[in-house]
Amino acid sequence: MRTTMNARVGQLVFFWRSIPGGKSVFLGRDSSDETARVLRLVSPGPGAFSITYAHFAPRDAVCCPSLAPVRVDSGWSGSILISNGVSPRAPGAPIRVRLTRL
């Protein structure tokens, strides 16, 4: 659920893990704030993934990031997600996202 009324487009990455019986378990997300753009998401091997984000300066328009892209590498340890960084925020006021169960 978005906690602000904003038409701006934002993205989050959600992490799931397959378990026996063909089911999946939700592990979490990359951030509680939306990022403006995920440029690339790849898996270099089992349990590992790399996400490249557009990186905006505070006054950049949503169309035009002026900073170098940010890459965050993450992986599954067998019990927790491990990451070497955080996703950059979208320009403007942050949009916080709260997960709710239905």
Buried (B, 14 or more C-beta within 10 A) or exposed (E): EEEEEBEBEBBBBEBEEEEEEEEEEEEEBBBBBBBBBBBEEEEEEEEEBBBBBBBBEEEBEBEEBEEEEBBBEBBBEEEEBEEEEEBBBBBBEBBEBEEEEE
